[in-house]
């Protein structure tokens, strides 16, 4: 009999997986995870929850300028919006700032919220509402609703105060970013400046039937008031008065070239370097010998509906005597100009 020995040898099958890191000239993904790919969504009328399993835990890298997370949920996130563009209206906005959102290339259906601080976001003062005021809740609106390239005005601010604004983005569900870098701007102080130069004019000798025009007064006006301001004029005598002859060449809104006599004021120009415009109001906006009247009640002469810088105007007075006007050397009038701001 021949005996045979049967040997059973276990066989270990080795299977090798070869992988390479995904990379380009500017990045390298240094780890992968392979999971069952299970996800779950849960929602109600007040919340939505998305979850997944099989992702690498605690897989994040960061520096002082960025944070990078692993996982399919986090890679759904939008870019964090860059700092917005802020303006204080060339230092004229004392109670508001203009903010233009920088979308960072986000799609048109992305919405944005704006946060406000006065201490470099050590704490948050509040969030910009749809009406432009600062409230306690975040308000997300589209780029168009925030004014597109013209921006939105953040109102109800304090004068001479530095504010910081930053933006967060959201697109649909599960894509709410952190607030990004902030921009800084300072509101203007309350300021109004007004002057008239020179403080006296001479009409010289008045000849009956001839219109005499003075040299020009120069007025300057500037205000940071959001609603602009106004200039008024009133007189002491309502015309050129001679105390010696107890006679007044009456002021009138008229064309002195055709009137028998009279006295009036004319504004010949109005300009500004910012804001405004500074506008001459009737009846002081005439040309040639068309003048506006003055009396003891303030009359509205110039106006601006917005803050204005570098406002300037030229003003003259004109007079005409008649054959029955008493001769005198003391004809005079005192005019008072008032500059007022609309805060």
Secondary structure by P-SEA (a helix, b strand, c coil): cbbbbbbbbbbbbbbbbbbbccccccccccccccccbbbbbbbcccccccccccccccccccccccccccccccccccccccbbbbbccccccccbbbbbbccccccccccbbbbbbcccccccccccccccccccbbbbbcccccccccccccccccccbbbbbbbcccccccccccccbbbbbbbbcbbbbbbbcccccccccccccbbbbccbbbbbbbbccccccbbbbbbccccccccccccccccccccccccccccbbbbcccccccccccccccccccccccbbbbcccccccbbbccccccccbbbbbbbcccccccccccbbbbbbbbbbbcc
